[in-house]
Amino acid sequence: MDFKYLCDEQGVSITKWLGDSEEAYIPKEVDGRPVIRIAEYAFSDNVSVKNVIVDANLIEIADFSFQFCETLESINLPQTIRHIGQSAFEGCISLKEIIIPPVKCISKSTFEECSSLTRVEIPNSVEIIDERAFEFCLNLREVTMHEGILEIRNGAFFCCRRLKQFFMPDSVVKTGKEIMLGCRKLETVHLSNSLKRIEVGLLARCRNLKEIEIPDNVEIICNGAFAECSACTNFILDNKNIRIGVRVFEGCNGLLNNKFFVESMKKHLVNEKGEK
């Protein structure tokens, strides 16, 4: 066998890949018992595997299982998977495509630095996109999300530099900080109508973003939310009672050169504690 494994009452866990070929095969059974899990670090730092073929009805891809597999180009993830762990595919710089199974959470740093990924569809089972899930996916051009997502956490799409459009479903009620900071080719964005806060640095350094529309339910725009969105010339805001933090529009020359805009924003300004 090309791998080490452990058995328990539930089934078999692949604990370490031993092969040196370009293709890895995960069988449905070992010794008559179902293979259900790829364990922590099982493939981490592997420098030979390009394709992983999964025949097993896996339930879990554990934390760090494929971390820094720099040659990995493809893996079929069965729809039986219910959990993909933290940093499971972090640093898989050759991974070109992935079909995400019906998990509830895209875990922390799961696809961080997967710089060859160009397209991602988040299944409608997902409720949370955890922090840095797709950070530094430098060639990610398309993200499809469905209603049902409740929260997008800190830096989830940080520095996805080729992303041009981003549609946040209206089911999202909360975001973390800097979720799209540095998405410098972003041209259009839809923010969830369920948001009450625009968090710190949410869209900062999105230097190609031309228009920002604030949902009506938003009560506060936090510090630096749109800093250095230098191409933005249209800011749509209907809530007359909204509070705006410090440096929200710092470096937004397209807006700051408009005297009417600057004057109209003054009545909304608050300090770093959110106080007028």
C-alpha positions, 0 to 999 in steps of 0.5 A: 500500500502507498499509505499508512492508515488507522482503523476505529469503530467508524472506519479507516483514516488515511494518516500518511501518503507514502507514494512518490507517483503523480497520481494518488488513489484513495480506495473505497475500502481497506481490509473490508472497512470503509475509508472515511477520513483523510487525517491531519498532515496526511499529504502535507508538503508532498512534492510529487502528487498532481492528481488525487482520485477519491473512490471513498465515501469520505466524511472528513478532510482534516486540518492541514491534510494537503497543506503546501502540496505545491504540485497538486492540480486536481482532486475530486471531493465526494459529496459525502464530505461534511467537514473540510478542516483548517488550512486543508488546501492552504498553499496548493499553488497548482490547484486549478479547480475544486468542487466544494461538497455540501459542508456548513463551513469553509474553514479558516485558511482552507484555500489560502494561497491557492493561486491557480484557482480561477473560479469557486462556487460556494454550495448552498449548504454553507453558513460560514466562510471563515477567516482567510478562507480564500486569502491570496487566491491571486487568480480567482476571477469568479465567486458564486455564492448562494442564499444561506450564508450567514457570516463572512469572517476576517480577510476571507477574500483578502487580496483576491486581485483578479476578482472583478465582481462580488455579489454578497447574498442578502442572507449574510448578516455579519462580516469580519474586517477586511474581507475584500481588502486589496481586491484591486480589480474589483469593479462592482460589489453588492453588499447584503441588505441584512448588514447593520455594520460595514466593518473596518477595511471591508473594501479598502484598496479596491482601487478599481471600484467605481460605485458603492451602495450602502444597504438601508439597514446599515447603522455604522460604517467602521474605520477605513472601510473604503480607504484608497478606493481611488476610482470610486465616484458614486457613493449611494447612501439613503440612511440619514442617521448612519454613523461614519467612522474615521478614515473611511474615505481616505485616499478616495480621490474621486469622492473627496474632490467632490465638495458636495459629497464632503459636506454631506458626509460631515454630519455623519462623522464619528470618532474611533469609539463611534461617538459623534 
